[in-house]
């Protein structure tokens, strides 16, 4: 729902940006009616699924969609849009916890904060590609606001705090060598993506954005899952 709605809101912008003109809507491979259908069916399915889990999930379903849909407008008025995206993904572990337990506890809240900072950091890196376009078209992003070098400093700061959050979550979840190893791998991958990118060289941005972060998510998930199984 969030992805389809984001493409609808950014349809005109994507058509003007050379980097995104080949996306399905501006390229004409997908109609707006189809994208609206995907958005509506997905949002309705989400609410129905939340209702089937427990009452708290149902109560939070619409506010969650509001956060996700609201992100699509964020670049129109705030350079903190990267952190809004981080919030949209960061609430996922809290939602998963509520789905299983029916309540909110501190461990998923800690993880939510770490994920928010992690996502914001790599979204800042990804948005370096559109620094000039955003500035010329009145869109708000940290690269457009403070320049590429300053934005990279902000991204590094966000990732340092994200690493601290991952470590705090590992301790809150029970610690142990497997969880701590997962955090160490996460730290190495965060460091690696910043070594790949400079404000003047974005040739490795896909490796930094997709490879490093996809591997980080997979390794954290696998190691924490195995740690839980071993403890049981």
Secondary structure, 3 states (H helix, E strand, C coil): CHHHHHHHHCHHHHHHCCCCCCCHHHHCCCCHHHHHHHHHHHHHHHHHHHHHHCHHHHHHHHHHHHHHHHHHHHCCCCCCHHHHHHHHHHHHHHHHHHHHHCCCCHHHHHHHHHHHHHHHHHHHHHHHHHHHHHHHCCCCCHHHHHHHHHHHHHHHHHHHHHHHHHHHHHHHCCCCHHHHHHHHHHHHHHHHHHHHCECCECCCHHHHHHHHHHHHHHHHHHHHHHHHHHHC
